[in-house]
């Protein structure tokens, strides 16, 4: 018997709608999940909403349960927390995280959901996908005790990296952002803050997540000799210019990309499931609530997304609430 759910679709660049979608009963080794919350990652999702995914990256940028194709119509998203209503007895009634788009109910393989620890509130658990990105970045970066570190770009990913670095012993961590409002985020996470012009230099490591060429250039300036920039930004279809002249070579600077689509080669024994489970465990820290900066009902998404994409609503992670009426 088919049932119905409702999902947010990007009908065309800059325009979204809520559609009724068919929902089949779960088969063997599948689960039916009722959404409690989903998260809008303002960086990647607004690029998708604006239709700015380069054609060369259409395959690489597909979300695990995406339907449709870029630039649209497409159902996109990857931060969902819900309750298992049907499926294996070990999962029924459990709160789970899944890399699923914005939809009231959905059916996926049981292996696609990860139980949320009892120490983590369901609303905070929507951050798991972004904290997983931060975990992978720090596996790539391999910070050491006593390192001087800057995180340039205080968006959702950069703030997640800063939050994890705050737990490292003996490190100097500074969140660097042009928006002075990010000072409150940094304070909540337990790290320092500075605008780009006032950032502390002589850094052993800079994590760049501003998605601007100015931010990447400033990241290079902040490094000490033989320092490393870990590049986490994704620029969509924009080209980026870099100042690789002057003392770039004589100082032996390094720019290294980090991409969540693969598990860091620095951790060859870890799986995607291991990485996500670790991210969920780390979300027991209430300081990470600072990354959720707004919330709306699911029915408001068609009107909300253009305002997030334009910057009219400043946000790190915007929380989407689901009620029984929307199902």
BELLIN-V78147 format. One record per helix or strand of 3 or more residues. SS is the DSSP state (helix for helix, strand for strand). FROM is the first residue (numbers start at 1). TO is the last residue. If there is no record, write none. Layout:
BEGIN
{{SS	FROM	TO} {SS	FROM	TO}}
END
This chain:
BEGIN
{{strand	3	12} {strand	15	23} {strand	30	41} {helix	42	49} {helix	55	57} {strand	80	86} {strand	95	98} {strand	105	109} {helix	110	112} {helix	124	141} {strand	148	152} {helix	156	165} {strand	172	176} {helix	182	189} {strand	192	194} {helix	196	198} {strand	203	208} {helix	213	222} {strand	223	231} {strand	254	257} {helix	265	267} {helix	272	282} {helix	286	291} {strand	292	297} {helix	298	310} {strand	317	321} {helix	324	326}}
END
